């Protein structure tokens, strides 16, 4: 996944560089050959649009990679903010501090990483119990539905 993101970012940069080159070349040609301006103006407009789109894509990709890490699962994508993730070794060094941070707000969670992969999630007991109750309720509904069939 990381390789394809890097390849896409690199291709966007190459496209932006080529578009910029076409713009510069067309402007130089436009001023040196005033008889045939049409093709050069068209090339400048097209290359300008390509440059703007490439730069916008680069900016979007970089802002996404700075603020969060995407972790692919079977059919879903989970997004975690950088401040929600911690390496296992770092958690061991300051467990009490991170536990207090998670407990202080029911919406806080801490994704524990082992070698860049999520391995566990730390969350407040109230949130875990709420999720367990919802799961139990859904299992009861599913069991009733199966009995009817």
Secondary structure by P-SEA (a helix, b strand, c coil): caaaaaaaaaaaaaaaaaaaaaaaaaaaaaaaccccaaaaaaaaaaaaaaaaaaaaaaaaaaaaaacbbbbbcccbbbbbcccccccaaaaaacaaaaaaaaaacccbbbbbbcccccccccccaaaaaaaaaaaaaaaaaaaaaaaac
